[in-house]
């Protein structure tokens, strides 16, 4: 992560929800992106109560921020995500970790999994991530010079 990413504000909560709709629509195949109507319908199906014009305004602001762009298809605008899912979620998670837990990963994990029943698959994934982190740590360690004498 470069220093620029540390200071750029990430998407707001509602912008993130719209991005999730766009990421999911893009992953479902076919043409990437979604129309304003499709975004409104999916956000409302997820529990929001948003008007078409509210979502249109949201998307216009997101376009100004460089999070999305649009193309005209017939009479509709199709919005596409410009912000990559992995990079965006990494930025949000990193910011949250720094702001709330002062960068203490172990403290975050204690609170994140406390009281939750993790599946075997989730535990396996956590163990694999820890193993990968150990490999990366060992790969980047510089050998210490030996003392003469």
ZAMARGU-4260 file (C-alpha; in steps of 0.2 Angstrom, whole numbers, plus 5000, padded with zeros to 4 digits):
<rodrens>
0) 5000/5000/5000 | 5007/5017/4995 | 5006/5032/5006 | 4993/5040/4995 | 4981/5025/4999
5) 4983/5029/5018 | 4976/5046/5017 | 4963/5044/5003 | 4945/5042/5011 | 4937/5026/5006
10) 4920/5024/5000 | 4906/5028/5013 | 4895/5014/5019 | 4881/5017/5006 | 4894/5019/4992
15) 4902/5002/4998 | 4885/4994/4997 | 4883/5001/4979 | 4900/4995/4974 | 4896/4977/4981
20) 4881/4977/4970 | 4892/4982/4955 | 4906/4969/4959 | 4893/4955/4961 | 4884/4960/4944
25) 4901/4960/4936 | 4906/4943/4943 | 4889/4936/4937 | 4895/4936/4919 | 4889/4945/4904
30) 4891/4964/4902 | 4900/4972/4917 | 4890/4983/4928 | 4872/4987/4932 | 4859/5000/4928
35) 4853/5012/4941 | 4836/5003/4942 | 4846/4986/4945 | 4856/4994/4958 | 4841/5002/4967
40) 4832/4985/4967 | 4847/4975/4974 | 4851/4988/4987 | 4832/4988/4992 | 4831/4969/4992
45) 4846/4970/5005 | 4836/4980/5017 | 4838/4998/5011 | 4823/5009/5007 | 4831/5020/4993
50) 4823/5030/4979 | 4829/5029/4962 | 4835/5048/4962 | 4844/5045/4978 | 4854/5031/4971
55) 4857/5041/4955 | 4864/5055/4965 | 4875/5043/4975 | 4882/5035/4958 | 4886/5053/4951
60) 4896/5057/4967 | 4904/5040/4966 | 4909/5044/4948 | 4916/5061/4953 | 4927/5051/4966
65) 4933/5039/4953 | 4924/5024/4961 | 4913/5020/4946 | 4910/5026/4928 | 4895/5023/4916
70) 4891/5020/4898 | 4875/5023/4889 | 4865/5008/4883 | 4849/5013/4875 | 4840/5024/4886
75) 4849/5018/4902 | 4866/5021/4910 | 4876/5006/4915 | 4887/5009/4929 | 4903/4999/4931
80) 4915/4998/4946 | 4932/5007/4944 | 4937/5003/4962 | 4944/4985/4963 | 4936/4974/4976
85) 4952/4967/4984 | 4961/4984/4985 | 4945/4993/4992 | 4942/4980/5005 | 4960/4980/5010
90) 4960/4999/5012 | 4944/4999/5022 | 4950/4984/5033 | 4967/4992/5036 | 4960/5009/5040
95) 4948/5001/5053 | 4962/4991/5060 | 4973/5007/5063 | 4959/5018/5069 | 4950/5006/5081
100) 4964/4994/5086 | 4979/5004/5084 | 4985/4991/5072 | 4984/4977/5084 | 4979/4962/5073
105) 4978/4950/5088 | 4966/4961/5097 | 4955/4964/5082 | 4954/4945/5079 | 4950/4942/5097
110) 4935/4954/5096 | 4930/4948/5078 | 4929/4929/5082 | 4924/4930/5100 | 4907/4923/5103
115) 4906/4917/5085 | 4905/4899/5080 | 4917/4897/5065 | 4915/4882/5053 | 4929/4870/5049
120) 4931/4878/5032 | 4933/4896/5041 | 4946/4889/5053 | 4955/4880/5039 | 4956/4897/5029
125) 4962/4906/5045 | 4976/4893/5047 | 4981/4894/5029 | 4982/4913/5030 | 4993/4912/5045
130) 5004/4899/5037 | 5006/4910/5022 | 5010/4925/5033 | 5024/4915/5041 | 5031/4910/5025
135) 5031/4928/5019 | 5039/4933/5035 | 5053/4920/5034 | 5056/4924/5016 | 5059/4943/5020
140) 5070/4940/5035 | 5088/4945/5032 | 5101/4933/5039 | 5110/4941/5053 | 5129/4943/5051
145) 5139/4930/5062 | 5149/4937/5076 | 5168/4934/5073 | 5178/4927/5087
</rodrens>
